[in-house]
Amino acid sequence: MSLKSILNKIAQRKEIIDNPPVLLDIGASKGINPAWEHIAKFSICITFDADSRDYEYINDSSNAFKELHVFNKIVVEQSRGEKKNFYLTQSPYCSSFLKPNPDSLKHYDFAELFKVVEEVEIETIDLNSVLDKTGINRIDWFKTDSQGTDLRLFKSISQNVQDATLVLEFEPGFFDAYVGEDKVNHILNYQDENKNFYLVEFKVKGPIRMPANEIDEIYTSTLSKKIGTKIIKPIPGWAEITFMNQLETADAFPREFILGWMFSTLLKHDEIAYTYAKRGAALFKDPFFEELQNFSKKRLRRKVYTFSSLVKLIKRYTTSA
């Protein structure tokens, strides 16, 4: 059985028809999360981006989702609909409600991307108000790249919605690219106290710790600069962090375990999907969970014999030797 066919079966389940998956994306100008493309037709998406200069989400996704709610507003912790300053930067992907911090950024090659080209006043909105307006009472997959406010936005949601969220995606920084931003350590500390979630992904990315003008002094041609900036080892600048829900509360239902299986499968964590399906089978005695469990088992077994698995195995043993 293919993933597409099993996702079609999930889409036809009564609990999914009655309560479709809710996907929330803050800072959505980069486009739809590729994992969501597989489930868009039976999912509800709520998306935000205050900088609409490169906002292709509407054109690309307006017909993809079961429902799509778009807000070109600043998402803040609490709002009465008032306008607040928003900093439009040279790169639309760096624009933020927070002011870029030039004293910190001056050490890095990408500082120019954070240069403020315009300050505008944009209407604000908060997440609890959005849920009220749309009549949606849950968030299943919370994805945010808000440029410095990821944690405070998640914490602003009512506690019952926080606790029931199945996937959390944050993109915080390691240093103060913005004044007063939520950083990696803040998110890790908060989740260490919140035992509902566990860490499943931590991808570190970053810039070159050298100002752009100094790079120009070393690499004087376009070609040498292009190659040089690719081979210089970057420093940790930000991280893409993903958490998943333990689903150990007494009020977890079959829907949550089905979505837990589906989301972890889309994240390419078949081992996690297998455990959700196995627990679902034990709790609810529904044969569909055995089908999900068998699907994950087969995927895990097939991975052993792939070329990519062989390469990973060789790398692991050669680097540890």
Buried (B, 14 or more C-beta within 10 A) or exposed (E): EEEEEBBEBBBEBEBBEEBBBBBBBBBBBBBBBEBBEBBBBBBBBBBBBBBBEBBEBBEEBEEBBBEBBBBBBBBBBEBEEEEBEBBBBBBBBBBBBBBBBEEBBEBBBBBBBBBBEEEBEBBBBBBBBBBEEBEBEBBBBBBBBBBBBBBBBBEBBEEEBBBBBBBBBBBBBBBBBBBEBBBBEBBBEBBEEBEBBEEBBEEBEBBBBBBBEEBEEEBEEEEEBEEBBEEBEBBBBBBBBBBBBEBEEEEBEBBBBBBBBBBBBBBEBBEBBBBBBBBBBEBBEBEBBBBBBEBBBEBEEEBEEEEEEEEEEEEEEEEEE
